[in-house]
Amino acid sequence: MTLPFYNYYLNAETDNSEYLSSSWPELRIIAHTRHIKAVSPVVATALSSAVYGGGMLELDRIFNIYVDRHYRCDDPPRDIEHSLNEWQERPDQCAGLLTAVRLEHTSILEYVSDEFGLLCCTTAGVSNAARAGSARTIFDAAGNINEATTIPVSVPIAPVAQTQTCTSTMDFYIPGTINVMLWMNGRMTSGAMVNAIQTAVEAKAAALADFGVADSENGLTATGTTTDAIVLAVRQATDEQKPLIAYAGTATVMGAAISRLVYDTITESLQAGQQWKARSREK
């Protein structure tokens, strides 16, 4: 495992500001003062839950942008577009993520086989950890706290905790999050891309459970945070003799690679954050 930008951010070692992929030809991940930029020389097909560039799209760049823990905004996509303009980046064909995780805690791992290559780049913070399916504060589409903190179903639900006071219509967007970039050098069907996201989320939940992360409101084992985001970019390389992958579940080579890389990068990023907090307390 590796934290490739650790010395760049902590010790200003400029020679450690760029990571060159071994699984995707000429894919580079570059550290900047306030963001990490992954850039490909070819356009990829992507499936994304990013706040900027979400959905199905064609892209050649992904940005993971640092904001402090007090960040509040009515329009995160607008802020990301402003940052792209400031950095003289094209605002199209890209995805933008926001994180409050220290960027030196960015973890990168790769896997290479005859069928495909895979790179996973992760920052993991869990200040707003949450467990899917449990009673907790929820928000409606406008960002306002819902009076009922669980969705009514036909089976009994655990008692609801007291609701919190809403200080902003965007309180549901707090950047203590897990951001995952997956760059797949190969070919996948659209269904396999959805399957890959599913597998990545399962691996995330497993990593949090093994790390002992709890929901910040009810203490139950967390399955993620309230603002997690993921981008899967597939090269769809027709110039190479790579098979078309139709499945990416945990019993496939692709699913196993995704699971291992997502699990390990989340774990390493969380460990780095834990160690940083311990050192800060000692000072």
ABEGO torsion letter per residue (X at the ends): XBBAAAAAAAAGBAAAABBBBAABBGBBBBBBAABBBBBBABBBBBBBABABGBEBBBBABBBBBBBBAABBBABAAAAAAAAAAAAGBBABGBBBBBBABBAAABBBBBBBBAABBBBBBBBBBAAABBBBGBBBBBBBAAGBBBABABBBBABBBBBBBBBBBBABAAAABBBBBBBBBBBBBEBBBAAAAAAAAAAAAAAAAAAAAAAGBBBAAAGBBBAEBAABBBBBBBAGBAABBBBBBABABAABAAAAAAAAAAAAAAAAAAAAAAAAAAAAAAX
